[in-house]
Amino acid sequence: MIKLANALAAWGSPDFETTLKAELKGLDTAQLPLQQGLSHTSYACDGGIDVVILTVTEIPSGIRAKAGIFYSGIIAGSCCADDPTPISEQAEYCELQFDIDRRTAETTVTLLNA
């Protein structure tokens, strides 16, 4: 379960978006639905992500943030010795929604542009 405790603590302050962005960038990418968000490649790389906060709103249960996630993917070849497919990373982008619970900071993540 993802917990965005620092972002929750910063809610209402001028530093909220900076804190949220830093906390999202620090997440293990395996916790995010990046594989499902692929549009140009077949495998999401485990490298870092870049985050753009799109919108932030208060909801009855807490905070809802929508973010654009930039990451890398590859087109995986057949793994044969004579496979001519070069392994090179390509840029990928998806939009995710993060719902942060006001009491526990537990956060659910939803892929928006599947």
N, C-alpha and C positions, 0 to 999 in steps of 0.2 A: 504494500500500500504506500502510495506517495503521500508525504506530509510536507506541506509548504508553510511551516511554522514561522519562518522569518517574514514571508510575505504577509501572512495574517497579522503578525505583530506590527508591521509597517502600514497596515491599512489606514487610510485617512491622512497619512503624512505625505509630504512632497516627495519622499524617497520611495514611495510604494512601487512604482513601475520599475525603477532601477533595481530594487531589492527582488522583485518578482522575476525580472529578467535574469539576474545573477543566479537565483535559486533554480530556475528552469535549466539554465546552461550547465549547472552542476549536477543535474540528474543523470543517472545511469540510463543511457539511451535504450536499453532493453526494457525499461519501464514504460516506454512510449510506443504508440502504434505506428512507428515509422515504416515498417514493412508493408502495412496495409495502405499507407499513404503514397507508395511509389507510383509514379506515372511514366517514367522514361526508362527505368532499369528493372532488374529482377531481384536484387538483393540489397538491403540497406546496410551500409557500412557502420561499424561500431565507433567511428570517429566522433568528434564533437559536433555540436549543433550551434547554430546562430538563431537568435530569437528576436522577433519584432512583435511588440505588444500592439494588437489591433484595437481592441475595446476592453473596457473593464466596467462592470456594473455590479451594483449590490442587488442580491436576490434574498428572499426571506431566509434561506438556510445559510447564507454566507456571501461569498464573492464569486462572480463568474468572470473569467478572463478568457478572451480569445486571442490566440497568438499564431503568427506565421512562423513556421519552423523551416529553416534552411539546413540541409544535410546532404550527404553524398550517398550514392548507390553505384552498383556495378552491374553489368550484364554478365552473369556467370556463364562460362563456356561449358563444354562437355567434359573438361578435365583430361582429355586425351592428349598425348604427347604431340600429336600433329594438329591440334586445334588452332586455327589461325585467329581466333577471337582474342584481341588484346584486352588485358585486364586494366582498365583505366576508370577512375572514378568520374562520375558525372553528377552535376548538381540536381538536387531534388528539392521540392517544396511541398509542404502540406499545412493545413490549418487545423489547430487543435483547440478544443475548449476545455478549460480547467475550472471545475467547480470546487471551491475551497470551503469546507465546513467551518462555520463560525466558532464552534466550540472546540473541535478536536484538531483542526488544520488538515484532516484527511481530505485528500483530493482525488476526484474522479476525472479521468481524461477521456474525451470523446473526439474521434476523428470527424471533421466537419465536411471535407470535400472528397468523400470516397467515390 
